[in-house]
Amino acid sequence: MEFKVNSKELEKILARVYPAIPSRTPMPILENFLFAIEDGALTVYATDLEISLKSSINIVAEENKSILLPAKLLYDVVRSFKDTTITFEISDSGRTTLTTEHGKYTISHLGTEDYPDIPSFPDENVDEEEINEFSINGMDLKYALEKTTFALSKEEMRPAMMGALFEFSGEGFRIVTTDGHRLVNYLRKDIKQDFDEQYIVPERALSVIQKLLDERDVKIFLTKTHISFTLNEIELISRLIKHKYPDYSSVIPLENEFTLKIKTKELHDAIKRMMLFSSSSTRRVKFSLKDNVLQISAEDTDLGASGTENILCEYIGDPLDIGFNSQYVNDILSHMTSEEELLFKLHSPTKAVIIFPTEKKENLDLMMLLMPVRLNS
C-alpha cells in the first residue's frame, strides 16, 4: 500500500511524539514509531512504557495498515527534507520506501503484534464511572507545574514522592510535591469537581507535558492506573504511581507565630552570594533575625572563607537564629521571582518554616515549606 504526506507536516508529528522514544532500553521494539493508518488518518505512537505520546494527521490512503519504523532514523531523514511531498510505499516483504522528487530511501519495518498496548481515553472497555475528567487552561497548568515540580524527590526508596500529588476535594484542585526537605502546596480554588480523589503523576510525564503546554485548554482524563493529557492534536498518556502519598498536611506547622516580610529579589541576591561562601559539604547558611534586620551568614572553614550580609525587613518575633541548606533556599526563591515580597512564618530553630507570597492571587493559594538544618553550637 502507499500514502502521501507533506514532509514538514510529518516532521511536526514526529517531533511531538519523539520525546517518548527511550534513549536506552532493554526492549528494542520501543525504539520504533508505531504508524497506524486507519480511515484516512495516520496516527503516530511512541512509548517508553511509562509515558506514551500519540499524534495524528489526515492523509489519503485506500487501506488500513500498522507498521513499526525505526524512530531515530526516520525522524532524522524526514527532518533533513525541505518542504516536499513524501510517498510511502509499504511492502509485504518488510521494506518501506520513501520517495521524494529528488530521491528514494528504503527502511526496514516490523509488524506491530509485539508492540505494547497503549490505553485510549475515553476507553469503551472501561466503565465510565472509573474515568474522571476535567479541563484546565494550558498556561495555568504550566504555571502550577513550574511552581511545584522542582521539589520532587529523586529517591527511589520513596516512590510516591517521586511524583506530584493531584488532589481533588471540596477545596479545589491541589498539587503537592515534596522531597522531605521542602514542600510545595498549590491550590486552585476555582477548579472544583464532583469527585474526591488523589492521583500521583510521575515526574517524567510532568516534564514532557510542560514543554507542550500553551494558552489552549488541556483535557485531562484520570483512571486508577493512568492519566491522559490531550492538547494541540497530541495526547500524552502516563502510568500513575501506585503508592500512598504521605500525609502532607501533618507536616505543615500551625504554631508559627513569628513573621518575616522581605523583598524577594534582595533576599535572593544575598543568598546567591552566600552560596559562594557556604561549605560544599553542608551548604549551610544562617539566618539571624532581630530588630527588623535579617543577617545572613555563611562560612567555609576548609577554605577559610566567610560572608555576612544585612537586609532590612519587617520582623515580628523573638530574636532567632536558624540554619538552612542554601541550595534549597535558592530553589524556593528561584521559583518565587515573580513575587515582589515574601512572608516567612517561623517558630524555632528546629521547626519547619512556611513561605507565602504577600500578594494573594484570586482563587489561588501557594505555600512553600522549608525544613531547617542544625547550626553548630
PEBELFEN-V28443 format. One record per residue. N is the residue number from 0. SS is DSSP state (~ for helix, > for strand, _ for the rest). Layout:
<<N,SS> <N,SS>>
This chain:
<<0,_> <1,>> <2,>> <3,>> <4,>> <5,>> <6,~> <7,~> <8,~> <9,~> <10,~> <11,~> <12,~> <13,~> <14,~> <15,~> <16,~> <17,~> <18,_> <19,_> <20,_> <21,_> <22,_> <23,_> <24,_> <25,_> <26,_> <27,~> <28,~> <29,~> <30,~> <31,>> <32,>> <33,>> <34,>> <35,>> <36,>> <37,>> <38,_> <39,_> <40,>> <41,>> <42,>> <43,>> <44,>> <45,>> <46,>> <47,_> <48,_> <49,_> <50,>> <51,>> <52,>> <53,>> <54,>> <55,>> <56,>> <57,>> <58,_> <59,>> <60,_> <61,_> <62,_> <63,_> <64,>> <65,>> <66,>> <67,>> <68,>> <69,>> <70,~> <71,~> <72,~> <73,~> <74,~> <75,~> <76,~> <77,~> <78,~> <79,~> <80,_> <81,_> <82,_> <83,_> <84,>> <85,>> <86,>> <87,>> <88,>> <89,>> <90,_> <91,_> <92,_> <93,_> <94,>> <95,>> <96,>> <97,>> <98,>> <99,_> <100,_> <101,_> <102,_> <103,>> <104,>> <105,>> <106,>> <107,>> <108,>> <109,>> <110,_> <111,_> <112,_> <113,_> <114,_> <115,_> <116,_> <117,_> <118,_> <119,_> <120,_> <121,_> <122,_> <123,_> <124,_> <125,_> <126,_> <127,~> <128,~> <129,~> <130,_> <131,>> <132,>> <133,>> <134,>> <135,>> <136,>> <137,~> <138,~> <139,~> <140,~> <141,~> <142,~> <143,~> <144,~> <145,~> <146,~> <147,~> <148,~> <149,~> <150,~> <151,_> <152,_> <153,_> <154,_> <155,~> <156,~> <157,~> <158,~> <159,~> <160,~> <161,~> <162,>> <163,>> <164,>> <165,>> <166,>> <167,>> <168,>> <169,_> <170,_> <171,>> <172,>> <173,>> <174,>> <175,>> <176,>> <177,>> <178,_> <179,_> <180,_> <181,>> <182,>> <183,>> <184,>> <185,>> <186,>> <187,>> <188,_> <189,_> <190,_> <191,_> <192,_> <193,_> <194,_> <195,_> <196,>> <197,>> <198,>> <199,>> <200,>> <201,>> <202,~> <203,~> <204,~> <205,~> <206,~> <207,~> <208,~> <209,~> <210,~> <211,~> <212,_> <213,_> <214,_> <215,_> <216,>> <217,>> <218,>> <219,>> <220,>> <221,>> <222,_> <223,_> <224,_> <225,>> <226,>> <227,>> <228,>> <229,>> <230,>> <231,_> <232,_> <233,>> <234,>> <235,>> <236,>> <237,>> <238,>> <239,>> <240,_> <241,_> <242,_> <243,_> <244,_> <245,_> <246,_> <247,~> <248,~> <249,~> <250,~> <251,_> <252,_> <253,_> <254,_> <255,_> <256,_> <257,>> <258,>> <259,>> <260,>> <261,>> <262,>> <263,~> <264,~> <265,~> <266,~> <267,~> <268,~> <269,~> <270,~> <271,~> <272,~> <273,~> <274,~> <275,_> <276,_> <277,_> <278,_> <279,_> <280,_> <281,_> <282,_> <283,>> <284,>> <285,>> <286,>> <287,>> <288,>> <289,>> <290,_> <291,_> <292,>> <293,>> <294,>> <295,>> <296,>> <297,>> <298,>> <299,>> <300,_> <301,_> <302,_> <303,_> <304,>> <305,>> <306,>> <307,>> <308,>> <309,>> <310,>> <311,>> <312,_> <313,>> <314,>> <315,>> <316,_> <317,_> <318,_> <319,>> <320,>> <321,>> <322,>> <323,>> <324,>> <325,~> <326,~> <327,~> <328,~> <329,~> <330,~> <331,~> <332,~> <333,~> <334,_> <335,_> <336,_> <337,_> <338,_> <339,_> <340,>> <341,>> <342,>> <343,>> <344,>> <345,>> <346,_> <347,_> <348,_> <349,_> <350,_> <351,_> <352,>> <353,>> <354,>> <355,>> <356,>> <357,_> <358,_> <359,_> <360,>> <361,_> <362,_> <363,>> <364,>> <365,>> <366,>> <367,>> <368,>> <369,>> <370,_> <371,_> <372,>> <373,_> <374,_> <375,_> <376,_>>
